[in-house]
Amino acid sequence: SHPPLCPPGIKCGGVLSAPSGNFSSPNFPGPYPYETECTWLIVVAEGSSVLLSFSHFELEYHAACAYDYLQVYNGAARDQGNLLGTFCGHSPPPPFSSAWHVMAIVFRSDRHVAKRGFAAAYQKGSGEGWQWRSIHPSVLPHHPHHLCLPADACGGQLTGLSGEITSPRYPESYPNEAECRWSIGGAGGPLTLVFTDFQVEGGQGCTFDYVALFDGPTTAAPRLGRYCGSARPPRTVSSAPHLLILFKSDFNIGGRGFKAHFYSAGKCQEVFTTIKGNLSSPRYPNFYPNNLKCQWSIRLPLRYRVKVFFLDMELEGRSSLTGGCDYDHLAAFDGGAENGSLLGRWCGQESLAPITSHSNQLLLVLHTDRNTAKRGFSIAYVGVVPMNVSCTRTEFHIQIPVQSLAQLERNRIYLGTPSCAAQVVGGNFKIHTRFDTCSTESQKRNNTSVIVSTLYIDFSVGNQEDIHQYEVQCEPKRKEASVTLIAGPDPARLSQAENLVVAQQRDRGAMDAREIKSQDTSDIVFISICILAGLLMVIAVVGLVLL
């Protein structure tokens, strides 16, 4: 017999706020209904985690879980940055320990093939004493299956792209004789672990209470460090896509414990030293992970400056309360550290003008919070070559230190045409040329006559063309000259970003058209109702008159 469709009012999903509990698919252990979608939101005390395990799991199988499936999310927001996994078939999901005090579970079935479904149990990851919890006794009616867990239970298997872990009871003092193991992995790349708070009982050799890190899924893997005391451990990067964190406390003397966040985001911490480069948010143009702090440091030779071109940007929008970039945001700092001068802080979807540093170093920092991920950003940067440009009433004078372009021959630097190449004089490349040569031209800008030309610096290697262009300008009457970098971003990257934006605008236009169409239909229905009401009123009046 076929399972019934979900009748109105069937118990399906909801908010689970008790310290522990269990839930199952509709009709369990019978076949679940067709065309059903249920969402359970588990909310435990702030500062705790959610421990989730499955005692029975049987859903329709598909290689990509495209038919019936169950999804587990960190937090309440259902976006790709929070997704811990999608599951179907007969293999149960692994036990989960959430990174926050909130976890969402989504179950969906299609209109064909129903199985027995699933049974699951959860418990918050901190509290007092010991307590029993039922995994789900209806799975094996004759053999009740119970699991004894301490309410101070900690550790677990973490498979998300990013998350946060804390010692039991954090920020209160952790319990004595605790042993917690967090196994992080499955995201596909090296993992970065950053401690934001750390206070564990100290002692020579860290023999009492300690946190140990292993470069793999078990304690048999190479040890990356063993830490105690109040000094925060250094940022740790695994060489493999797995990391094990072991926390142990002895029978006395505790501390506040620790708080740390991890991420597996690919290229999230990079240093660029080339004159020209491209960078993007993790997973661009797909959604970036949540709970990240990524840093890209651009360090060029002395006297260079860094010019950044924003090819594409879509981050979580501004706060409706403050109007500021309080959630996900990208910031740029002059110099190599966050205490440098802030050049800008951006969020949402904006078209941004290029920015230029005042020094030879620039730091870009991306912060993402616990939910709402977007496409991210794509950026190109170019090093602005140090040069001195001046002019007289009839000539340009351009001077560039040879050490800034030490790898280039003089004929790679020219004004207008290759025939106007630089000469080497002392320690400088120099170009002295009259306005009537080297492809210069006279223009009117802001009602002022100026002389304009283009300076080319050819960094090409082999078949890889890389020519930087600077607009050189002189106002002869005042003998004032200026220079501006005008060519930077890789055209292929730029067109890719433009195509993405155009596609998104097209999709948004189609959505607007559907909304307009829907609105037009609503208007027609409303007018029809009004006309019908008017006719009925006229008939009623005529009827009264005749009576």
Secondary structure, 3 states (H helix, E strand, C coil): CCCCCCCCCCCCCEEECCCEEEEECCCCCCCCCCCEEEEEEEECCCCCCEEEEEEEEECCCCCCCCCCEEEEEECCCCCHHHEEEEECCCCCCCCEECCCCEEEEEEEECCCCCCCEEEEEEEECCCCCEEEEECCHHHCCCCCCEEEEECCCCCEEECCCEEEEECCCCCCCCCCCCEEEEEEECCCCCCEEEEEEEEECCCHHHCCCEEEEECCCCCCCCEEEEECECCCCCCEECCCCEEEEEEECCCCCCCCEEEEEEECCCCCEEEECCCEEEEECCCCCCCCCCCCEEEEEEECCCCCEEEEEEEEEECCCCCCCCCCCCCCEEEEEECCCCCCEEEEEECCCCCCCCEECCCCEEEEEEECCCCCCCCEEEEEEEEECCCEEEECCCEEEEEEEHHHHCCCCHHHEEECCCCCECEEECCEEEEEEECCCCCCEEEEECCEEEEEEEEEEECCECCECCEEEEEEEEECCCCEEEEEEEECCCHHHHHHHHHHHHHHHHHHHHHHHHHHHHHHHHHHHHHHHHHHHHHHHHHHHHHHHHC
